[in-house]
């Protein structure tokens, strides 16, 4: 197998990225052993410490395991990896970026809608007030892309914090990072204005939550977050 030599300024990150891309793209198949640390160091033209650090991160990502005899073998990423590899999947070309965006949008819809329901049930008065403030500060459709994205992120952070679900909060970080890595400009072209730029719907949702109307908060959030899902309209692979 072939890898490109990397810049020594960020050697561990670069080695990690190339190894992950090779695994996700299928250039190294599940159960196939990786070359030894020495061989990888020679291939990448870096020291073994950088290779060792990169391999540790690849293992933490659920993409390899150290087998008997010291061989590092590739794992099936669908069975072992976590959400943190979403953007790497798109970068590797193993999954089309628009498909990754679609899957992120579907998960974001599920997390957001259920968070709105839980928030209406669980949030304390200070959290409800924070949601109303975030909605009141939401920009109109004339705002620039960065402003709208920041406002939407701030709004959903308050909702998910109010839900009290830590797993949802951490998932939001990963999903937003996936969007950012793939590119907000692509999302904007595909349907950003149908969801993110709708100030009135965000404000109406905040009012539902503040009124502790859990069922309607769920339904309103689901409809709002379906806009990007529907705009992407990617068939199941």
C-alpha positions as a Markdown table, in Angstrom:
| # | Residue | x | y | z |
|---|---|---|---|---|
| 1 | Unk | 0.0 | 0.0 | 0.0 |
| 2 | Unk | 1.2 | 3.6 | -0.6 |
| 3 | Unk | 1.0 | 6.7 | 1.6 |
| 4 | Unk | 2.3 | 10.2 | 1.0 |
| 5 | Unk | 5.1 | 11.7 | 3.0 |
| 6 | Unk | 3.8 | 14.3 | 5.5 |
| 7 | Unk | 4.9 | 17.7 | 6.8 |
| 8 | Unk | 6.8 | 17.2 | 10.1 |
| 9 | Unk | 5.0 | 20.2 | 11.6 |
| 10 | Unk | 1.9 | 18.1 | 12.4 |
| 11 | Unk | 3.2 | 14.6 | 11.7 |
| 12 | Unk | 1.0 | 12.7 | 14.1 |
| 13 | Unk | -2.2 | 14.4 | 12.9 |
| 14 | Unk | -1.3 | 13.8 | 9.3 |
| 15 | Unk | -0.4 | 10.1 | 9.8 |
| 16 | Unk | -3.6 | 9.6 | 11.7 |
| 17 | Unk | -5.6 | 11.3 | 8.9 |
| 18 | Unk | -4.1 | 9.2 | 6.1 |
| 19 | Unk | -4.5 | 5.9 | 8.1 |
| 20 | Unk | -8.2 | 6.7 | 8.8 |
| 21 | Unk | -8.9 | 7.7 | 5.2 |
| 22 | Unk | -7.3 | 4.4 | 4.0 |
| 23 | Unk | -9.4 | 2.3 | 6.4 |
| 24 | Unk | -12.7 | 4.1 | 5.7 |
| 25 | Unk | -12.1 | 4.0 | 1.9 |
| 26 | Unk | -11.5 | 0.3 | 2.1 |
| 27 | Unk | -7.9 | 0.5 | 0.9 |
| 28 | Unk | -7.1 | -1.6 | 4.0 |
| 29 | Unk | -9.7 | -4.2 | 4.5 |
| 30 | Unk | -11.1 | -5.4 | 7.9 |
| 31 | Unk | -8.8 | -8.0 | 9.6 |
| 32 | Unk | -5.9 | -7.0 | 7.4 |
| 33 | Unk | -2.8 | -6.1 | 9.5 |
| 34 | Unk | -1.3 | -2.6 | 9.3 |
| 35 | Unk | 2.4 | -2.4 | 8.6 |
| 36 | Unk | 4.7 | -2.3 | 11.6 |
| 37 | Unk | 5.5 | 1.0 | 13.3 |
| 38 | Unk | 9.0 | 0.9 | 11.7 |
| 39 | Unk | 7.5 | 0.3 | 8.3 |
| 40 | Unk | 5.0 | 3.1 | 8.7 |
| 41 | Unk | 7.7 | 5.5 | 10.0 |
| 42 | Unk | 9.7 | 4.8 | 6.9 |
| 43 | Unk | 6.7 | 5.1 | 4.6 |
| 44 | Unk | 5.6 | 8.4 | 6.1 |
| 45 | Unk | 9.2 | 9.6 | 6.6 |
| 46 | Unk | 8.5 | 10.4 | 10.3 |
| 47 | Unk | 9.8 | 9.2 | 13.6 |
| 48 | Unk | 8.2 | 6.2 | 15.3 |
| 49 | Unk | 6.9 | 8.3 | 18.2 |
| 50 | Unk | 4.6 | 10.2 | 15.7 |
| 51 | Unk | 3.4 | 6.9 | 14.2 |
| 52 | Unk | 2.8 | 5.4 | 17.7 |
| 53 | Unk | 0.7 | 8.4 | 18.7 |
| 54 | Unk | -1.3 | 8.2 | 15.5 |
| 55 | Unk | -2.0 | 4.5 | 15.9 |
| 56 | Unk | -3.2 | 5.2 | 19.5 |
| 57 | Unk | -5.7 | 7.6 | 18.1 |
| 58 | Unk | -6.8 | 5.2 | 15.3 |
| 59 | Unk | -7.4 | 2.6 | 18.0 |
| 60 | Unk | -9.4 | 5.0 | 20.2 |
| 61 | Unk | -11.5 | 5.7 | 17.1 |
| 62 | Unk | -12.5 | 2.0 | 17.0 |
| 63 | Unk | -10.8 | 1.4 | 13.7 |
| 64 | Unk | -8.1 | -1.1 | 14.7 |
| 65 | Unk | -7.2 | -3.5 | 17.4 |
| 66 | Unk | -3.9 | -4.9 | 18.6 |
| 67 | Unk | -4.1 | -8.7 | 18.0 |
| 68 | Unk | -2.1 | -11.5 | 19.4 |
| 69 | Unk | 1.5 | -11.3 | 18.4 |
| 70 | Unk | 1.5 | -7.5 | 18.3 |
| 71 | Unk | -0.2 | -7.2 | 14.9 |
| 72 | Unk | -2.5 | -4.2 | 14.6 |
| 73 | Unk | -5.5 | -5.3 | 12.6 |
| 74 | Unk | -8.2 | -3.2 | 10.9 |
| 75 | Unk | -11.7 | -3.4 | 12.3 |
| 76 | Unk | -15.0 | -3.1 | 10.4 |
| 77 | Unk | -15.8 | 0.6 | 11.0 |
| 78 | Unk | -19.5 | 0.2 | 10.8 |
| 79 | Unk | -19.4 | -2.2 | 13.7 |
| 80 | Unk | -16.8 | -0.5 | 15.9 |
| 81 | Unk | -16.4 | 3.3 | 15.2 |
| 82 | Unk | -18.3 | 6.2 | 16.7 |
| 83 | Unk | -19.9 | 9.4 | 15.5 |
| 84 | Unk | -16.5 | 11.2 | 15.6 |
| 85 | Unk | -15.6 | 9.7 | 12.2 |
| 86 | Unk | -18.5 | 11.2 | 10.3 |
| 87 | Unk | -16.5 | 14.0 | 8.7 |
| 88 | Unk | -13.7 | 11.6 | 7.9 |
| 89 | Unk | -16.1 | 9.4 | 6.1 |
| 90 | Unk | -17.0 | 12.2 | 3.7 |
| 91 | Unk | -13.4 | 13.2 | 3.3 |
| 92 | Unk | -12.3 | 9.6 | 2.4 |
| 93 | Unk | -14.8 | 9.4 | -0.4 |
| 94 | Unk | -16.2 | 6.1 | 0.9 |
| 95 | Unk | -19.6 | 7.8 | 1.5 |
| 96 | Unk | -20.7 | 10.7 | -0.7 |
| 97 | Unk | -20.7 | 14.0 | 1.3 |
| 98 | Unk | -24.3 | 14.7 | 0.6 |
| 99 | Unk | -25.3 | 11.3 | 2.0 |
| 100 | Unk | -23.3 | 12.0 | 5.2 |
| 101 | Unk | -25.1 | 15.4 | 5.4 |
| 102 | Unk | -28.4 | 13.7 | 5.0 |
| 103 | Unk | -27.7 | 11.2 | 7.7 |
| 104 | Unk | -26.5 | 13.9 | 10.1 |
| 105 | Unk | -29.6 | 15.9 | 9.4 |
| 106 | Unk | -31.9 | 12.9 | 10.1 |
| 107 | Unk | -30.1 | 12.3 | 13.5 |
| 108 | Unk | -30.1 | 16.0 | 14.3 |
| 109 | Unk | -33.9 | 16.0 | 13.7 |
| 110 | Unk | -34.4 | 13.1 | 16.1 |
| 111 | Unk | -32.2 | 14.7 | 18.8 |
| 112 | Unk | -33.6 | 18.1 | 18.4 |
| 113 | Unk | -37.3 | 17.1 | 18.4 |
| 114 | Unk | -36.9 | 14.9 | 21.5 |
| 115 | Unk | -34.8 | 17.5 | 23.2 |
| 116 | Unk | -37.6 | 20.1 | 22.6 |
| 117 | Unk | -40.1 | 17.6 | 24.2 |
| 118 | Unk | -37.9 | 16.9 | 27.2 |
| 119 | Unk | -37.1 | 20.5 | 27.6 |
| 120 | Unk | -40.7 | 21.5 | 27.8 |
| 121 | Unk | -41.1 | 18.9 | 30.6 |
| 122 | Unk | -37.9 | 19.3 | 32.5 |
| 123 | Unk | -36.4 | 22.8 | 32.1 |
| 124 | Unk | -36.2 | 25.1 | 35.0 |
| 125 | Unk | -37.4 | 28.7 | 34.8 |
| 126 | Unk | -33.9 | 30.1 | 34.1 |
| 127 | Unk | -33.4 | 27.6 | 31.2 |
| 128 | Unk | -36.8 | 28.5 | 29.8 |
| 129 | Unk | -35.9 | 32.2 | 30.0 |
| 130 | Unk | -32.6 | 31.5 | 28.2 |
| 131 | Unk | -34.5 | 29.7 | 25.4 |
| 132 | Unk | -36.8 | 32.7 | 25.0 |
| 133 | Unk | -33.8 | 35.1 | 24.9 |
| 134 | Unk | -32.1 | 33.0 | 22.3 |
| 135 | Unk | -35.2 | 33.0 | 20.1 |
| 136 | Unk | -35.7 | 36.7 | 20.6 |
| 137 | Unk | -32.2 | 37.4 | 19.4 |
| 138 | Unk | -32.6 | 35.2 | 16.3 |
| 139 | Unk | -31.7 | 37.1 | 13.2 |
| 140 | Unk | -34.0 | 37.6 | 10.2 |
| 141 | Unk | -33.3 | 36.2 | 6.7 |
| 142 | Unk | -31.2 | 39.2 | 5.7 |
| 143 | Unk | -28.4 | 38.2 | 8.1 |
| 144 | Unk | -25.2 | 36.7 | 6.8 |
| 145 | Unk | -24.6 | 33.0 | 6.8 |
| 146 | Unk | -22.2 | 33.0 | 9.8 |
| 147 | Unk | -24.6 | 35.0 | 11.9 |
| 148 | Unk | -27.6 | 32.7 | 11.2 |
| 149 | Unk | -25.6 | 29.5 | 11.9 |
| 150 | Unk | -24.3 | 30.9 | 15.2 |
| 151 | Unk | -27.8 | 31.9 | 16.2 |
| 152 | Unk | -29.2 | 28.5 | 15.4 |
| 153 | Unk | -26.5 | 26.8 | 17.3 |
| 154 | Unk | -27.0 | 29.0 | 20.3 |
| 155 | Unk | -30.8 | 28.3 | 20.2 |
| 156 | Unk | -30.4 | 24.5 | 20.1 |
| 157 | Unk | -27.8 | 24.5 | 22.8 |
| 158 | Unk | -30.3 | 26.2 | 25.2 |
| 159 | Unk | -33.0 | 23.7 | 24.2 |
| 160 | Unk | -30.7 | 20.6 | 24.7 |
| 161 | Unk | -29.3 | 22.0 | 27.9 |
| 162 | Unk | -32.9 | 22.4 | 29.1 |
| 163 | Unk | -33.6 | 18.7 | 28.2 |
| 164 | Unk | -31.1 | 17.6 | 30.7 |
| 165 | Unk | -29.8 | 14.9 | 28.4 |
| 166 | Unk | -26.0 | 14.8 | 28.4 |
| 167 | Unk | -25.8 | 12.3 | 25.5 |
| 168 | Unk | -27.8 | 14.7 | 23.3 |
| 169 | Unk | -25.6 | 17.6 | 24.2 |
| 170 | Unk | -22.4 | 15.7 | 23.2 |
| 171 | Unk | -24.1 | 14.4 | 20.1 |
| 172 | Unk | -24.9 | 17.9 | 19.0 |
| 173 | Unk | -21.2 | 18.8 | 19.2 |
| 174 | Unk | -20.3 | 15.9 | 16.9 |
| 175 | Unk | -23.1 | 16.6 | 14.4 |
| 176 | Unk | -22.3 | 20.3 | 14.2 |
| 177 | Unk | -18.6 | 19.5 | 13.7 |
| 178 | Unk | -19.6 | 17.1 | 10.9 |
| 179 | Unk | -21.5 | 19.9 | 9.2 |
| 180 | Unk | -18.6 | 22.3 | 9.6 |
| 181 | Unk | -16.1 | 19.8 | 8.2 |
| 182 | Unk | -18.2 | 19.0 | 5.2 |
| 183 | Unk | -19.0 | 22.7 | 4.5 |
| 184 | Unk | -21.7 | 25.1 | 5.5 |
| 185 | Unk | -21.7 | 26.5 | 1.9 |
| 186 | Unk | -22.9 | 23.2 | 0.6 |
| 187 | Unk | -25.6 | 23.1 | 3.2 |
| 188 | Unk | -26.7 | 26.6 | 2.4 |
| 189 | Unk | -27.0 | 25.7 | -1.3 |
| 190 | Unk | -29.0 | 22.6 | -0.5 |
| 191 | Unk | -31.6 | 24.2 | 1.8 |
| 192 | Unk | -30.2 | 26.2 | 4.7 |
| 193 | Unk | -32.7 | 29.0 | 4.1 |
| 194 | Unk | -35.6 | 26.6 | 4.5 |
| 195 | Unk | -34.7 | 26.0 | 8.1 |
| 196 | Unk | -32.0 | 28.1 | 9.6 |
| 197 | Unk | -33.2 | 31.5 | 8.4 |
| 198 | Unk | -36.8 | 31.1 | 9.6 |
| 199 | Unk | -36.8 | 33.4 | 12.7 |
| 200 | Unk | -40.5 | 33.2 | 13.3 |
| 201 | Unk | -40.6 | 29.4 | 13.6 |
| 202 | Unk | -37.7 | 29.4 | 16.1 |
| 203 | Unk | -39.6 | 31.9 | 18.2 |
| 204 | Unk | -42.8 | 30.0 | 18.0 |
| 205 | Unk | -41.0 | 26.8 | 19.1 |
| 206 | Unk | -39.5 | 28.7 | 22.1 |
| 207 | Unk | -43.0 | 29.8 | 23.1 |
| 208 | Unk | -44.2 | 26.2 | 23.0 |
| 209 | Unk | -41.4 | 25.0 | 25.1 |
| 210 | Unk | -41.8 | 27.8 | 27.6 |
| 211 | Unk | -45.5 | 27.0 | 27.9 |
| 212 | Unk | -44.5 | 23.4 | 28.7 |
| 213 | Unk | -46.5 | 22.1 | 25.7 |
| 214 | Unk | -44.3 | 19.1 | 25.2 |
| 215 | Unk | -46.3 | 17.4 | 22.5 |
| 216 | Unk | -46.6 | 20.4 | 20.3 |
| 217 | Unk | -42.9 | 21.4 | 21.0 |
| 218 | Unk | -41.9 | 18.0 | 19.7 |
| 219 | Unk | -44.1 | 18.3 | 16.6 |
| 220 | Unk | -43.0 | 21.8 | 15.8 |
| 221 | Unk | -39.3 | 20.9 | 16.2 |
| 222 | Unk | -39.6 | 17.8 | 14.1 |
| 223 | Unk | -41.3 | 19.8 | 11.3 |
| 224 | Unk | -38.6 | 22.6 | 11.5 |
| 225 | Unk | -35.7 | 20.2 | 11.4 |
| 226 | Unk | -37.3 | 18.2 | 8.6 |
| 227 | Unk | -36.8 | 21.1 | 6.2 |
| 228 | Unk | -33.1 | 20.4 | 5.7 |
| 229 | Unk | -33.8 | 16.6 | 5.6 |
| 230 | Unk | -36.3 | 17.1 | 2.8 |
| 231 | Unk | -34.1 | 19.5 | 0.9 |
| 232 | Unk | -31.3 | 17.0 | 0.9 |
| 233 | Unk | -33.6 | 14.2 | -0.2 |
| 234 | Unk | -31.0 | 11.5 | -0.4 |
| 235 | Unk | -32.3 | 7.9 | -1.1 |
| 236 | Unk | -31.1 | 5.1 | 1.2 |
| 237 | Unk | -27.9 | 3.5 | 0.0 |
